[in-house]
Amino acid sequence: MVYADHNGTSPLLPEIRDFLTKRLQTKLFANPNSIHSLGHQVQKRIELCREKMAEILGAHPAQIIFNSGSSEGISHVIHHCLLAAGKKKIVFVSAIEHAAVLNTLIFHQKNSGFDVRTIPVLKNGVVDLNWLETQLAKLSDQTALVTVIAANNETGVMQPYFEIQKICSELKVSFFSDTTQILGKEDFNFADSNLDFAILSGHKIGALPGIGALLVKDPTTLHPLIWGGGQEQNLRGGTQNYLGIETLCLALESFQAKKTKTRELKKAKLEFESGLKKKFPQVFIFGSEVDRLAGTSLIGYAGLHGQGLQIELESQDIFVTTSSACSDNEPSTSKVLKAMGTDDQLGRSVVRISLSIHQELSDYKKILNALTEAYRKVSKIEFNHAL
Ligand SMILES: Cc1ncc(COP(=O)(O)O)c(C=O)c1O
């Protein structure tokens, strides 16, 4: 089997499975906020994880707030920024955000009258920085928030989030970048990024699902989203998911130990893509001319049906998706690809192949063979049908 949907979820790392097997045999199950010694021991483990993660991410331990994952981190940051916005009502959001950002903003638009404006993207999948700069030059004093994803989950295309942070800092405008696809997958240092916020999701990097973290430059000013019994410096209520936190820390440590493999993964991906293009010159690789996540390829073959290809690949034990996992049931071109000016013939044909540094690079060879077979089969069916 080849699992090639790491942007959707990255399966539990084998070393974390082994860790959990042993961890579940211990008696260390207690409320970390309880005053007895078991509670203290669990709390100590959480704080140790926080310290180790802060070291890897270039943050101070107090800047890390554990939560349930990126959707919560996104809701939290947007809630905080819009609450702090005063009379400012404009929100600039890129056309290629994850549904978690778009739906949170739609809620605030409907319920609090925010004026949500879309930042266009270029054909190559990168946000139009000139457009944003021009708008901010005119409207910065009315702008509550700018939000641009750090790397898009469908195309893998990296966005100029450092530059946008710099522009927004100069204009004193709040900026949020959804870093879900970057943290624990690509080199990242919170202090160097100068971002006010960053988010991390456990299931994207081989930890348990349902655990994540929000990084905040200045936690003393953050409004909570969930009120509880004072956990996480009063910033995120609810008994901490301490088992999840332990796995999150291990997954980050594992990435840190192996991160030089990112370069090898990227090289193997580019070889795979050029091998595919040699066999099928009509194949289109989205964002191929710009910087992308090391293990992500979004591939189109105009006229074919992406879901047909996905089913054919699955019959060969290769697991890919057609677009972002959340929009799998929509047989239409994704919003992200539409924003890049993609027509339906191409947009409906895409398959997303996303690999991680934790798997064998030879998997690309298996995918190339399987995709070759799938293209031959599906094009025979679809193009004959069209005739
Ligand atoms: C870019 C991006 N943002 C947010 C999310 C939501 O993450 P989570 O599943 O941790 O809530 C995802 C995952 O689907 C994602 O890829």
The ligand as a Tripos MOL2 file, in Angstrom:
@<TRIPOS>MOLECULE
LIG
   16    16     1     0     0
SMALL
NO_CHARGES

@<TRIPOS>ATOM
      1 C1         -4.5740   24.4780    5.7330 C.3       1 LIG1
      2 C2         -5.4560   23.8260    6.7490 C.ar      1 LIG1
      3 N1         -6.0230   24.5710    7.7020 N.ar      1 LIG1
      4 C3         -6.8170   24.0270    8.6370 C.ar      1 LIG1
      5 C4         -7.0930   22.6910    8.6600 C.ar      1 LIG1
      6 C5         -7.9700   22.1190    9.7470 C.3       1 LIG1
      7 O1         -7.1570   21.3620   10.6290 O.3       1 LIG1
      8 P1         -7.7340   20.4380   11.7890 P.3       1 LIG1
      9 O2         -8.1820   19.1810   11.1300 O.co2     1 LIG1
     10 O3         -6.5630   20.2350   12.7100 O.co2     1 LIG1
     11 O4         -8.8320   21.1630   12.4630 O.co2     1 LIG1
     12 C6         -6.5300   21.8720    7.6790 C.ar      1 LIG1
     13 C7         -6.8360   20.4290    7.6160 C.2       1 LIG1
     14 O5         -7.7240   19.9980    6.9540 O.2       1 LIG1
     15 C8         -5.6770   22.4540    6.7040 C.ar      1 LIG1
     16 O6         -5.1080   21.7230    5.7480 O.3       1 LIG1
@<TRIPOS>BOND
     1     1     2 1
     2     2     3 ar
     3     2    15 ar
     4     3     4 ar
     5     4     5 ar
     6     5     6 1
     7     5    12 ar
     8     6     7 1
     9     7     8 1
    10     8     9 2
    11     8    10 1
    12     8    11 1
    13    12    13 1
    14    12    15 ar
    15    13    14 2
    16    15    16 1
@<TRIPOS>SUBSTRUCTURE
     1 LIG1         1 GROUP 0 **** ****
